């Protein structure tokens, strides 16, 4: 009875303090998760506050919070959801997690940590917090394209996190960090997942549908929670974490088609135990340890914020999202949360990580949780500032890139084109895989080979080590060259599908094709390099990142030269557009037709598409007296930032303006030539007509 009373007292203290802190933080418009962490510090053992809860009791309850949080994430994930978010979000998530995993491992090595602790550091910073972002978006009303992209990225990142937790659980239990051990661990995990999913897909969706048909919420709730905890127990029995089992159980329930009903039923229970989980995290924050390692806290915070800003924005831009959408998505994902806590707790409990790391991770999460709403609010002005200060060649590339992607997708419809691209992708994957195996194999077996050579040839051990290293480098060089060459061929194929050359006449698409080829070449090599470095960094000294930086820098210079050439090509195209507009005006004058009829005619612009294919499909838009754009400058409208479309030219009576600057003020009667993707031009026309408010109006 005494234990029951002690448990009741602990629960009352935790929930009571959490209620007060979260109320206060909601009133001051700060994330409620941070309120839970503060509540944990208040009831924890490290602050002199006479409200102390038993750490062991709350830790046990927090385990239930982990299970329910992961089950809730699984409910939001299904195979249909994975198909819906598409390859775009998957690509961005791959770039983000790969870059951040490598940066985290690199930071761990710089701080003097061992190999396995550095791997944990990479996993800790790799995954953004779904819980924090969902709450921040709900509080700030973020919707539309940015929300769809961010949630799509989070779906894939959650999958990566579950895989990392499963791998790290095995490694922390004592498995060797070797290529063979990692392969065996991965195979075991895949077999477990295959068996779990195969049996689960046969049983769980049918069971849930049968229970829901009964029409009793109580029964549905009990069965769902039973599946949740049963999945967690099954994963623990197989040697994995409860998070993995709960996540899979949630995804299996989602396949029943009743995830929404189940999520509504478990929401209250999940939120309560989720709050206890975050409070338990706060209870483990030792302010003295955090202050003693403030440099580590700052270093990890900078890596999380800056690394995710660069990785997510670069990945989003490459998938055709504009500057504004890419930066908003990147600034929304600059935090770590529940997965970081789970991974850090795993490392602490298995003694892989020192005791000070867990409070440091929580402090980093608290700082990034506080900055996330601020960054989300500042993302619009930041995107406008970045767009204004981009060099003109980059502004042109960003504006035209969306239309190039559309044409590339259309060009890959043919079976022969897809076969060629798939063949090059397979070659690229093979080269990258062999390179990673060579590096890992040299690291693991190189000392043994050096010893064997020293014994059989009678040479000095240092000399044989140098010979093995040089031999591995000579073997790696053709593979690196092969990756660069195959990536260039693949980039050529894709660019040719977007902007094919015309046989027998002047190639007007040469300049934009060179830019697209250089950009794709840079992106493919960078992606392959990031993945190879992320795989091999635990086994070798941090030489790979330096090689990758040099290689990417060299390709970036080539891209910049092509982009500057494109600027001249675009200016020439804008002048040709102005000539077409002049003929439109003359025809309109001769036939006494109005401006709208002249603009909608479009016969000259159809011919321009054949002459200037790299400029997409220029669309004329007239500014009327009723247009809200009349009397406002292009910079004030933020047309390119908001929509992704660029203004190639303006015709204003006898005045002609190719590639107008941002200070140019629009007037009634102006005819604008817009270029960009179909979606970007549609949004730009809506802004210019007043159907959608521009950024400064909103």
ZAMI-504011 format. One record per residue (C-alpha): residue in three letters; x, z, y. Coordinates in nm, 3 decimals. Layout:
<atoms>
 residuo      px      pz      py
     Ala       X       Z       Y
...
</atoms>
This chain:
<atoms>
 residuo      px      pz      py
     Unk   0.000   0.000   0.000
     Unk   0.287   0.081   0.234
     Unk   0.434  -0.266   0.173
     Unk   0.097  -0.422   0.250
     Unk   0.076  -0.231   0.578
     Unk   0.433  -0.334   0.667
     Unk   0.346  -0.697   0.593
     Unk   0.034  -0.671   0.810
     Unk   0.235  -0.515   1.093
     Unk   0.498  -0.793   1.077
     Unk   0.232  -1.062   1.079
     Unk   0.047  -0.900   1.370
     Unk   0.368  -0.867   1.574
     Unk   0.476  -1.226   1.510
     Unk   0.141  -1.390   1.582
     Unk   0.067  -1.162   1.877
     Unk   0.398  -1.232   2.053
     Unk   0.374  -1.603   1.965
     Unk   0.026  -1.618   2.116
     Unk   0.150  -1.473   2.446
     Unk   0.462  -1.689   2.471
     Unk   0.285  -2.013   2.382
     Unk   0.010  -1.938   2.636
     Unk   0.273  -1.884   2.904
     Unk   0.463  -2.200   2.812
     Unk   0.145  -2.406   2.813
     Unk   0.059  -2.271   3.157
     Unk   0.400  -2.375   3.291
     Unk   0.372  -2.712   3.115
     Unk   0.657  -2.663   2.871
     Unk   0.663  -2.747   2.496
     Unk   0.484  -2.484   2.286
     Unk   0.756  -2.516   2.021
     Unk   0.999  -2.363   2.269
     Unk   0.750  -2.078   2.313
     Unk   0.763  -2.014   1.938
     Unk   1.144  -2.002   1.950
     Unk   1.133  -1.752   2.237
     Unk   0.881  -1.542   2.043
     Unk   1.122  -1.541   1.749
     Unk   1.404  -1.418   1.971
     Unk   1.180  -1.138   2.101
     Unk   1.080  -1.011   1.755
     Unk   1.421  -1.084   1.604
     Unk   1.702  -0.834   1.545
     Unk   1.937  -0.956   1.818
     Unk   1.752  -0.864   2.141
     Unk   1.691  -0.501   2.245
     Unk   1.312  -0.538   2.244
     Unk   1.104  -0.273   2.058
     Unk   0.910  -0.541   1.868
     Unk   1.100  -0.615   1.551
     Unk   0.959  -0.799   1.249
     Unk   1.117  -0.799   0.904
     Unk   1.333  -1.112   0.874
     Unk   1.287  -1.141   0.497
     Unk   0.907  -1.122   0.516
     Unk   0.880  -1.377   0.796
     Unk   1.136  -1.596   0.620
     Unk   0.912  -1.608   0.313
     Unk   0.613  -1.704   0.526
     Unk   0.823  -1.966   0.706
     Unk   0.886  -2.135   0.373
     Unk   0.510  -2.191   0.354
     Unk   0.532  -2.338   0.703
     Unk   0.798  -2.586   0.590
     Unk   0.584  -2.691   0.295
     Unk   0.273  -2.743   0.507
     Unk   0.461  -2.925   0.783
     Unk   0.612  -3.165   0.532
     Unk   0.276  -3.210   0.361
     Unk   0.123  -3.298   0.699
     Unk   0.398  -3.553   0.763
     Unk   0.335  -3.701   0.420
     Unk  -0.034  -3.740   0.505
     Unk   0.065  -3.955   0.802
     Unk   0.287  -4.167   0.579
     Unk   0.157  -4.417   0.327
     Unk   0.263  -4.752   0.194
     Unk   0.003  -4.917   0.414
     Unk   0.135  -4.726   0.718
     Unk   0.488  -4.838   0.632
     Unk   0.372  -5.201   0.627
     Unk   0.179  -5.156   0.953
     Unk   0.472  -5.028   1.163
     Unk   0.667  -5.330   1.045
     Unk   1.032  -5.422   1.028
     Unk   1.084  -5.373   1.402
     Unk   1.051  -4.994   1.389
     Unk   1.243  -4.988   1.061
     Unk   1.536  -5.172   1.217
     Unk   1.545  -4.936   1.516
     Unk   1.528  -4.632   1.284
     Unk   1.813  -4.774   1.074
     Unk   2.030  -4.825   1.382
     Unk   1.943  -4.482   1.520
     Unk   2.005  -4.282   1.203
     Unk   2.319  -4.479   1.116
     Unk   2.476  -4.434   1.460
     Unk   2.378  -4.068   1.490
     Unk   2.491  -3.984   1.136
     Unk   2.832  -4.134   1.214
     Unk   2.855  -3.960   1.553
     Unk   2.758  -3.626   1.403
     Unk   3.020  -3.655   1.127
     Unk   3.279  -3.765   1.380
     Unk   3.201  -3.465   1.602
     Unk   3.228  -3.232   1.302
     Unk   3.572  -3.372   1.219
     Unk   3.682  -3.342   1.583
     Unk   3.572  -2.976   1.583
     Unk   3.789  -2.917   1.278
     Unk   3.512  -2.884   1.020
     Unk   3.563  -2.990   0.660
     Unk   3.424  -3.305   0.504
     Unk   3.101  -3.159   0.363
     Unk   3.018  -2.955   0.677
     Unk   3.071  -3.272   0.881
     Unk   2.826  -3.457   0.655
     Unk   2.573  -3.181   0.726
     Unk   2.645  -3.218   1.099
     Unk   2.571  -3.590   1.078
     Unk   2.242  -3.525   0.898
     Unk   2.144  -3.256   1.150
     Unk   2.168  -3.485   1.453
     Unk   2.037  -3.801   1.282
     Unk   1.664  -3.723   1.275
     Unk   1.435  -3.676   1.574
     Unk   1.151  -3.422   1.569
     Unk   0.808  -3.556   1.482
     Unk   0.644  -3.223   1.571
     Unk   0.798  -3.203   1.918
     Unk   0.724  -3.567   2.000
     Unk   0.363  -3.550   1.881
     Unk   0.301  -3.243   2.097
     Unk   0.482  -3.392   2.398
     Unk   0.294  -3.723   2.375
     Unk  -0.039  -3.542   2.339
     Unk   0.034  -3.322   2.644
     Unk   0.146  -3.616   2.860
     Unk  -0.105  -3.870   2.732
     Unk   0.152  -4.124   2.616
     Unk  -0.022  -4.411   2.433
     Unk   0.003  -4.783   2.380
     Unk   0.309  -4.981   2.281
     Unk   0.562  -4.703   2.339
     Unk   0.370  -4.456   2.123
     Unk   0.328  -4.712   1.844
     Unk   0.699  -4.793   1.844
     Unk   0.807  -4.427   1.852
     Unk   0.573  -4.321   1.574
     Unk   0.681  -4.618   1.365
     Unk   1.046  -4.515   1.408
     Unk   0.956  -4.158   1.312
     Unk   0.790  -4.275   0.989
     Unk   1.113  -4.439   0.875
     Unk   1.327  -4.151   1.002
     Unk   1.117  -3.906   0.802
     Unk   1.193  -4.111   0.491
     Unk   1.565  -4.101   0.570
     Unk   1.544  -3.724   0.630
     Unk   1.380  -3.662   0.295
     Unk   1.652  -3.868   0.124
     Unk   1.925  -3.679   0.311
     Unk   1.778  -3.341   0.220
     Unk   1.763  -3.440  -0.147
     Unk   2.126  -3.560  -0.144
     Unk   2.254  -3.260   0.052
     Unk   2.073  -3.017  -0.177
     Unk   2.267  -3.155  -0.471
     Unk   2.598  -3.167  -0.284
     Unk   2.555  -2.813  -0.154
     Unk   2.492  -2.693  -0.509
     Unk   2.849  -2.788  -0.597
     Unk   2.843  -3.158  -0.681
     Unk   3.163  -3.336  -0.590
     Unk   3.164  -3.552  -0.278
     Unk   3.288  -3.864  -0.450
     Unk   3.169  -4.217  -0.500
     Unk   3.084  -4.150  -0.866
     Unk   2.916  -3.819  -0.790
     Unk   2.719  -3.967  -0.502
     Unk   2.609  -4.260  -0.718
     Unk   2.497  -4.026  -0.996
     Unk   2.314  -3.807  -0.746
     Unk   2.137  -4.108  -0.594
     Unk   2.041  -4.243  -0.938
     Unk   1.899  -3.905  -1.041
     Unk   1.701  -3.884  -0.718
     Unk   1.562  -4.237  -0.761
     Unk   1.458  -4.162  -1.120
     Unk   1.285  -3.842  -1.008
     Unk   1.106  -4.022  -0.726
     Unk   1.004  -4.309  -0.955
     Unk   0.858  -4.071  -1.214
     Unk   0.691  -3.852  -0.951
     Unk   0.536  -4.148  -0.768
     Unk   0.435  -4.339  -1.083
     Unk   0.248  -4.045  -1.233
     Unk   0.123  -3.926  -0.896
     Unk  -0.022  -4.265  -0.799
     Unk  -0.216  -4.272  -1.124
     Unk  -0.361  -3.923  -1.084
     Unk  -0.362  -3.789  -0.727
     Unk  -0.554  -4.060  -0.532
     Unk  -0.830  -4.071  -0.798
     Unk  -0.852  -3.691  -0.803
     Unk  -0.876  -3.665  -0.425
     Unk  -1.141  -3.937  -0.404
     Unk  -1.346  -3.761  -0.674
     Unk  -1.319  -3.427  -0.493
     Unk  -1.412  -3.575  -0.153
     Unk  -1.721  -3.736  -0.307
     Unk  -1.849  -3.384  -0.384
     Unk  -1.898  -3.334  -0.013
     Unk  -1.764  -2.977  -0.004
     Unk  -1.487  -2.918   0.250
     Unk  -1.385  -2.593   0.085
     Unk  -1.315  -2.763  -0.248
     Unk  -1.127  -3.047  -0.078
     Unk  -0.911  -2.797   0.111
     Unk  -0.827  -2.592  -0.198
     Unk  -0.744  -2.898  -0.409
     Unk  -0.528  -3.048  -0.132
     Unk  -0.330  -2.727  -0.085
     Unk  -0.295  -2.697  -0.461
     Unk  -0.144  -3.046  -0.474
     Unk   0.080  -2.958  -0.179
     Unk   0.230  -2.645  -0.333
     Unk   0.233  -2.799  -0.680
     Unk   0.445  -3.088  -0.552
     Unk   0.681  -2.845  -0.379
     Unk   0.718  -2.642  -0.699
     Unk   0.786  -2.956  -0.903
     Unk   1.064  -3.063  -0.664
     Unk   1.224  -2.716  -0.678
     Unk   1.212  -2.727  -1.058
     Unk   1.399  -3.059  -1.049
     Unk   1.668  -2.912  -0.825
     Unk   1.547  -3.050  -0.491
     Unk   1.399  -2.887  -0.181
     Unk   1.037  -2.789  -0.128
     Unk   1.029  -3.032   0.166
     Unk   1.076  -3.332  -0.064
     Unk   0.796  -3.229  -0.302
     Unk   0.551  -3.145  -0.024
     Unk   0.620  -3.473   0.158
     Unk   0.562  -3.680  -0.156
     Unk   0.245  -3.485  -0.235
     Unk   0.115  -3.561   0.113
     Unk   0.196  -3.932   0.082
     Unk   0.017  -3.944  -0.256
     Unk  -0.291  -3.783  -0.103
     Unk  -0.271  -4.038   0.181
     Unk  -0.298  -4.321  -0.075
     Unk  -0.649  -4.198  -0.157
     Unk  -0.772  -4.326   0.178
     Unk  -0.894  -3.979   0.283
     Unk  -0.584  -3.856   0.461
     Unk  -0.774  -3.813   0.788
     Unk  -1.033  -3.580   0.631
     Unk  -0.767  -3.377   0.452
     Unk  -0.554  -3.351   0.765
     Unk  -0.848  -3.213   0.964
     Unk  -0.912  -2.951   0.696
     Unk  -0.555  -2.827   0.667
     Unk  -0.478  -2.849   1.041
     Unk  -0.552  -2.482   1.114
     Unk  -0.355  -2.350   0.817
     Unk  -0.065  -2.588   0.888
     Unk  -0.050  -2.494   1.256
     Unk  -0.049  -2.120   1.183
     Unk   0.228  -2.133   0.923
     Unk   0.410  -2.395   1.126
     Unk   0.411  -2.150   1.417
     Unk   0.551  -1.881   1.187
     Unk   0.820  -2.125   1.075
     Unk   0.936  -2.189   1.431
     Unk   0.919  -1.816   1.509
     Unk   1.137  -1.747   1.204
     Unk   1.387  -2.001   1.338
     Unk   1.396  -1.819   1.670
     Unk   1.451  -1.486   1.493
     Unk   1.784  -1.615   1.362
     Unk   1.921  -1.698   1.709
     Unk   2.203  -1.460   1.792
     Unk   2.264  -1.499   2.168
     Unk   2.616  -1.359   2.131
     Unk   2.706  -1.627   1.875
     Unk   2.554  -1.898   2.092
     Unk   2.751  -1.781   2.397
     Unk   3.069  -1.755   2.191
     Unk   3.026  -2.118   2.080
     Unk   2.871  -2.262   2.398
     Unk   3.117  -2.552   2.389
     Unk   2.987  -2.658   2.047
     Unk   2.629  -2.632   2.176
     Unk   2.711  -2.856   2.473
     Unk   2.900  -3.105   2.254
     Unk   2.612  -3.143   2.007
     Unk   2.355  -3.164   2.289
     Unk   2.548  -3.442   2.461
     Unk   2.588  -3.631   2.131
     Unk   2.214  -3.603   2.057
     Unk   2.094  -3.711   2.402
     Unk   2.350  -3.981   2.480
     Unk   2.379  -4.111   2.123
     Unk   2.005  -4.151   2.075
     Unk   1.961  -4.304   2.419
     Unk   2.213  -4.575   2.338
     Unk   2.120  -4.630   1.972
     Unk   1.740  -4.643   2.012
     Unk   1.744  -4.849   2.332
     Unk   1.988  -5.101   2.181
     Unk   1.786  -5.131   1.860
     Unk   1.457  -5.163   2.047
     Unk   1.595  -5.429   2.282
     Unk   1.723  -5.631   1.986
     Unk   1.376  -5.630   1.828
     Unk   1.225  -5.788   2.139
     Unk   1.097  -5.486   2.328
     Unk   1.154  -5.495   2.700
     Unk   1.377  -5.266   2.904
     Unk   1.094  -5.029   2.992
     Unk   0.957  -4.991   2.639
     Unk   1.304  -4.956   2.488
     Unk   1.415  -4.689   2.735
     Unk   1.088  -4.498   2.708
     Unk   1.120  -4.492   2.329
     Unk   1.485  -4.386   2.351
     Unk   1.419  -4.109   2.602
     Unk   1.133  -3.981   2.386
     Unk   1.353  -3.946   2.077
     Unk   1.639  -3.748   2.232
     Unk   1.591  -3.423   2.039
     Unk   1.631  -3.259   1.700
     Unk   1.376  -3.028   1.541
     Unk   1.228  -2.925   1.210
     Unk   1.455  -3.135   0.989
     Unk   1.762  -3.005   1.171
     Unk   1.646  -2.649   1.101
     Unk   1.584  -2.726   0.733
     Unk   1.923  -2.896   0.686
     Unk   2.109  -2.623   0.881
     Unk   1.934  -2.352   0.678
     Unk   2.031  -2.531   0.358
     Unk   2.393  -2.541   0.469
     Unk   2.386  -2.175   0.572
     Unk   2.220  -2.050   0.252
     Unk   2.468  -2.240   0.031
     Unk   2.765  -2.126   0.245
     Unk   2.859  -2.484   0.327
     Unk   2.818  -2.419   0.700
     Unk   2.960  -2.116   0.885
     Unk   2.710  -1.855   1.003
     Unk   2.741  -1.957   1.368
     Unk   2.619  -2.314   1.304
     Unk   2.251  -2.227   1.252
     Unk   2.210  -2.051   1.592
     Unk   2.404  -2.338   1.750
     Unk   2.164  -2.594   1.597
     Unk   1.863  -2.393   1.715
     Unk   2.012  -2.371   2.065
     Unk   2.068  -2.749   2.067
     Unk   1.710  -2.802   1.952
     Unk   1.581  -2.565   2.221
     Unk   1.775  -2.747   2.494
     Unk   1.666  -3.091   2.377
     Unk   1.308  -2.967   2.335
     Unk   1.309  -2.858   2.699
     Unk   1.457  -3.186   2.818
     Unk   1.226  -3.412   2.614
     Unk   0.915  -3.383   2.839
     Unk   1.136  -3.426   3.146
     Unk   1.296  -3.739   3.000
     Unk   0.957  -3.882   2.900
     Unk   0.830  -3.833   3.255
     Unk   1.147  -3.982   3.401
     Unk   1.156  -4.280   3.163
     Unk   0.953  -4.510   3.389
     Unk   1.165  -4.463   3.703
     Unk   1.481  -4.469   3.490
     Unk   1.379  -4.800   3.334
     Unk   1.310  -4.945   3.679
     Unk   1.651  -4.827   3.804
     Unk   1.834  -4.969   3.502
     Unk   1.650  -5.299   3.531
     Unk   1.732  -5.329   3.903
     Unk   2.100  -5.259   3.844
     Unk   2.149  -5.484   3.543
     Unk   2.376  -5.780   3.623
     Unk   2.174  -6.094   3.687
     Unk   2.295  -6.268   3.369
     Unk   2.172  -5.974   3.159
     Unk   1.841  -5.970   3.345
     Unk   1.793  -6.335   3.254
     Unk   1.886  -6.278   2.889
     Unk   1.648  -5.982   2.858
     Unk   1.366  -6.183   3.017
     Unk   1.410  -6.486   2.789
     Unk   1.499  -6.301   2.467
     Unk   1.137  -6.230   2.374
     Unk   1.046  -6.599   2.381
     Unk   1.356  -6.679   2.171
     Unk   1.246  -6.426   1.907
     Unk   0.900  -6.583   1.894
     Unk   1.049  -6.929   1.837
     Unk   1.289  -6.787   1.578
     Unk   1.001  -6.636   1.380
     Unk   0.815  -6.965   1.393
     Unk   1.129  -7.151   1.281
     Unk   1.172  -6.929   0.975
     Unk   0.831  -7.015   0.829
     Unk   0.977  -7.294   0.617
     Unk   1.092  -7.191   0.269
     Unk   1.430  -7.363   0.298
     Unk   1.508  -7.174   0.620
     Unk   1.421  -6.841   0.462
     Unk   1.633  -6.920   0.156
     Unk   1.935  -7.001   0.372
     Unk   1.898  -6.680   0.572
     Unk   1.848  -6.468   0.259
     Unk   2.158  -6.621   0.100
     Unk   2.371  -6.529   0.402
     Unk   2.222  -6.180   0.413
     Unk   2.312  -6.131   0.045
     Unk   2.670  -6.246   0.113
     Unk   2.691  -6.012   0.411
     Unk   2.561  -5.721   0.206
     Unk   2.807  -5.799  -0.073
     Unk   3.105  -5.809   0.164
     Unk   3.002  -5.486   0.336
     Unk   2.938  -5.313   0.005
     Unk   3.272  -5.417  -0.143
     Unk   3.449  -5.309   0.177
     Unk   3.286  -4.965   0.160
     Unk   3.375  -4.931  -0.210
     Unk   3.734  -5.033  -0.139
     Unk   3.771  -4.774   0.137
     Unk   3.608  -4.495  -0.065
     Unk   3.800  -4.591  -0.380
     Unk   4.132  -4.593  -0.195
     Unk   4.057  -4.253  -0.048
     Unk   3.961  -4.100  -0.383
     Unk   4.201  -4.275  -0.621
     Unk   4.481  -4.367  -0.381
     Unk   4.680  -4.043  -0.434
     Unk   4.667  -4.088  -0.813
     Unk   4.785  -4.450  -0.783
     Unk   5.066  -4.341  -0.549
     Unk   5.177  -4.077  -0.798
     Unk   5.170  -4.325  -1.086
     Unk   5.379  -4.575  -0.890
     Unk   5.628  -4.307  -0.790
     Unk   5.670  -4.193  -1.152
     Unk   5.702  -4.538  -1.309
     Unk   5.906  -4.710  -1.039
     Unk   6.122  -4.416  -0.940
     Unk   6.026  -4.448  -0.573
     Unk   5.966  -4.183  -0.312
     Unk   5.609  -4.046  -0.305
     Unk   5.572  -4.111   0.070
     Unk   5.681  -4.472   0.021
     Unk   5.430  -4.537  -0.257
     Unk   5.153  -4.381  -0.046
     Unk   5.244  -4.621   0.235
     Unk   5.244  -4.914  -0.010
     Unk   4.896  -4.819  -0.139
     Unk   4.764  -4.786   0.217
     Unk   4.909  -5.121   0.324
     Unk   4.777  -5.284   0.006
     Unk   4.427  -5.148   0.071
     Unk   4.444  -5.271   0.431
     Unk   4.549  -5.618   0.316
     Unk   4.259  -5.624   0.069
     Unk   4.017  -5.501   0.337
     Unk   4.123  -5.760   0.595
     Unk   3.966  -6.063   0.417
     Unk   3.646  -5.864   0.371
     Unk   3.631  -5.778   0.742
     Unk   3.701  -6.139   0.834
     Unk   3.436  -6.245   0.583
     Unk   3.178  -6.014   0.743
     Unk   3.255  -6.153   1.088
     Unk   3.240  -6.516   0.965
     Unk   2.923  -6.477   0.759
     Unk   2.761  -6.290   1.048
     Unk   2.850  -6.581   1.277
     Unk   2.702  -6.835   1.035
     Unk   2.388  -6.625   1.003
     Unk   2.365  -6.597   1.382
     Unk   2.406  -6.976   1.408
     Unk   2.125  -7.032   1.156
     Unk   1.888  -6.798   1.337
     Unk   1.975  -6.934   1.682
     Unk   1.929  -7.293   1.562
     Unk   1.582  -7.202   1.431
     Unk   1.489  -7.061   1.771
     Unk   1.650  -7.334   1.982
     Unk   1.714  -7.646   1.771
     Unk   1.933  -7.921   1.907
     Unk   1.783  -8.262   1.972
     Unk   1.955  -8.544   1.782
     Unk   2.050  -8.852   1.979
     Unk   2.019  -8.711   2.331
     Unk   2.167  -8.449   2.558
     Unk   2.146  -8.098   2.410
     Unk   1.965  -7.906   2.684
     Unk   1.935  -7.596   2.463
     Unk   2.312  -7.555   2.413
     Unk   2.365  -7.282   2.675
     Unk   2.077  -7.053   2.570
     Unk   2.158  -7.115   2.202
     Unk   2.516  -6.999   2.259
     Unk   2.390  -6.681   2.423
     Unk   2.146  -6.609   2.142
     Unk   2.412  -6.683   1.882
     Unk   2.663  -6.452   2.053
     Unk   2.405  -6.175   2.085
     Unk   2.294  -6.199   1.721
     Unk   2.657  -6.218   1.605
     Unk   2.736  -5.901   1.799
     Unk   2.428  -5.721   1.668
     Unk   2.484  -5.815   1.301
     Unk   2.852  -5.717   1.304
     Unk   2.775  -5.391   1.486
     Unk   2.500  -5.301   1.240
     Unk   2.718  -5.375   0.935
     Unk   3.005  -5.183   1.093
     Unk   2.791  -4.879   1.170
     Unk   2.660  -4.864   0.813
     Unk   3.008  -4.905   0.659
     Unk   3.153  -4.639   0.890
     Unk   2.865  -4.400   0.818
     Unk   2.920  -4.438   0.442
     Unk   3.299  -4.413   0.447
     Unk   3.360  -4.159   0.723
     Unk   3.329  -3.856   0.488
     Unk   3.613  -3.993   0.275
     Unk   3.868  -4.122   0.525
     Unk   4.016  -4.021   0.862
     Unk   3.815  -4.149   1.161
     Unk   3.999  -4.482   1.185
     Unk   3.693  -4.696   1.108
     Unk   3.513  -4.616   1.437
     Unk   3.820  -4.727   1.634
     Unk   3.835  -5.059   1.446
     Unk   3.461  -5.108   1.499
     Unk   3.489  -5.037   1.873
     Unk   3.766  -5.296   1.910
     Unk   3.570  -5.556   1.712
     Unk   3.245  -5.494   1.901
     Unk   3.431  -5.501   2.233
     Unk   3.579  -5.841   2.150
     Unk   3.237  -5.982   2.055
     Unk   3.081  -5.828   2.367
     Unk   3.326  -6.020   2.587
     Unk   3.220  -6.345   2.418
     Unk   2.854  -6.260   2.473
     Unk   2.917  -6.183   2.841
     Unk   3.086  -6.518   2.897
     Unk   2.791  -6.698   2.736
     Unk   2.543  -6.496   2.943
     Unk   2.718  -6.599   3.266
     Unk   2.701  -6.963   3.159
     Unk   2.329  -6.920   3.089
     Unk   2.274  -6.803   3.447
     Unk   2.388  -7.141   3.581
     Unk   2.176  -7.321   3.321
     Unk   1.872  -7.116   3.420
     Unk   1.925  -7.188   3.789
     Unk   1.941  -7.561   3.714
     Unk   1.625  -7.531   3.507
     Unk   1.452  -7.343   3.787
     Unk   1.534  -7.629   4.024
     Unk   1.388  -7.879   3.776
     Unk   1.077  -7.661   3.764
     Unk   1.053  -7.676   4.141
     Unk   1.064  -8.054   4.120
     Unk   0.771  -8.046   3.878
     Unk   0.582  -7.818   4.112
     Unk   0.643  -8.060   4.399
     Unk   0.490  -8.343   4.197
     Unk   0.194  -8.116   4.121
     Unk   0.150  -8.049   4.490
     Unk   0.170  -8.419   4.575
     Unk  -0.086  -8.503   4.308
     Unk  -0.312  -8.225   4.430
     Unk  -0.288  -8.359   4.786
     Unk  -0.365  -8.714   4.678
     Unk  -0.668  -8.618   4.472
     Unk  -0.787  -8.347   4.713
     Unk  -0.804  -8.104   4.421
     Unk  -0.765  -7.733   4.473
     Unk  -0.459  -7.527   4.384
     Unk  -0.612  -7.380   4.068
     Unk  -0.677  -7.727   3.925
     Unk  -0.322  -7.827   4.012
     Unk  -0.180  -7.522   3.833
     Unk  -0.394  -7.555   3.522
     Unk  -0.306  -7.921   3.478
     Unk   0.037  -7.844   3.334
     Unk   0.137  -8.194   3.229
     Unk   0.474  -8.178   3.402
     Unk   0.541  -7.836   3.251
     Unk   0.474  -7.971   2.903
     Unk   0.746  -8.228   2.962
     Unk   0.973  -7.954   3.096
     Unk   0.945  -7.768   2.767
     Unk   1.112  -8.062   2.594
     Unk   1.385  -8.082   2.858
     Unk   1.451  -7.708   2.897
     Unk   1.369  -7.550   2.559
     Unk   1.583  -7.242   2.627
     Unk   1.351  -7.132   2.906
     Unk   1.061  -7.087   2.665
     Unk   0.725  -7.211   2.787
     Unk   0.722  -7.169   3.169
     Unk   0.373  -7.079   3.286
     Unk   0.257  -7.134   3.644
     Unk   0.059  -6.856   3.812
     Unk  -0.084  -6.883   4.164
     Unk  -0.112  -6.589   4.404
     Unk  -0.451  -6.581   4.575
     Unk  -0.561  -6.383   4.879
     Unk  -0.742  -6.142   4.645
     Unk  -0.434  -6.080   4.434
     Unk  -0.286  -5.728   4.471
     Unk   0.058  -5.889   4.447
     Unk   0.015  -6.063   4.782
     Unk   0.227  -5.892   5.046
     Unk   0.440  -5.704   4.794
     Unk   0.798  -5.771   4.689
     Unk   0.904  -5.851   4.335
     Unk   1.103  -5.527   4.330
     Unk   0.794  -5.326   4.427
     Unk   0.587  -5.496   4.156
     Unk   0.859  -5.426   3.893
     Unk   0.722  -5.727   3.708
     Unk   1.019  -5.772   3.476
     Unk   1.048  -5.398   3.407
     Unk   0.678  -5.351   3.338
     Unk   0.604  -5.666   3.144
     Unk   0.932  -5.826   3.034
     Unk   0.851  -6.158   3.206
     Unk   1.086  -6.313   3.462
     Unk   1.007  -6.527   3.765
     Unk   1.206  -6.848   3.735
     Unk   1.093  -7.007   4.059
     Unk   0.847  -6.983   4.347
     Unk   0.689  -7.275   4.531
     Unk   0.564  -7.187   4.880
     Unk   0.443  -7.499   5.060
     Unk   0.754  -7.698   5.147
     Unk   0.977  -7.400   5.063
     Unk   1.125  -7.375   4.713
     Unk   1.292  -7.059   4.572
     Unk   1.480  -7.086   4.240
     Unk   1.548  -6.751   4.067
     Unk   1.415  -6.538   4.355
     Unk   1.571  -6.198   4.429
     Unk   1.380  -5.871   4.405
     Unk   1.342  -5.840   4.784
     Unk   1.132  -6.160   4.796
     Unk   0.779  -6.081   4.920
     Unk   0.495  -6.275   4.756
     Unk   0.237  -6.448   4.972
     Unk  -0.107  -6.594   4.912
     Unk  -0.068  -6.955   4.800
     Unk   0.262  -6.897   4.621
     Unk   0.295  -7.054   4.277
     Unk   0.519  -6.859   4.038
     Unk   0.685  -7.001   3.727
     Unk   0.690  -6.720   3.466
     Unk   0.903  -6.719   3.151
     Unk   0.913  -6.480   2.856
     Unk   0.729  -6.402   2.536
     Unk   0.357  -6.476   2.505
     Unk   0.274  -6.106   2.535
     Unk   0.505  -6.059   2.835
     Unk   0.349  -6.352   3.025
     Unk  -0.003  -6.230   2.945
     Unk   0.081  -5.885   3.084
     Unk   0.247  -6.037   3.391
     Unk  -0.061  -6.251   3.465
     Unk  -0.279  -5.941   3.430
     Unk  -0.062  -5.753   3.682
     Unk  -0.058  -6.042   3.929
     Unk  -0.435  -6.086   3.904
     Unk  -0.504  -5.714   3.941
     Unk  -0.645  -5.654   3.593
     Unk  -0.353  -5.420   3.516
     Unk  -0.200  -5.201   3.786
     Unk   0.169  -5.243   3.858
     Unk   0.404  -4.949   3.808
     Unk   0.405  -4.839   4.171
     Unk   0.026  -4.844   4.184
     Unk  -0.005  -4.646   3.860
</atoms>
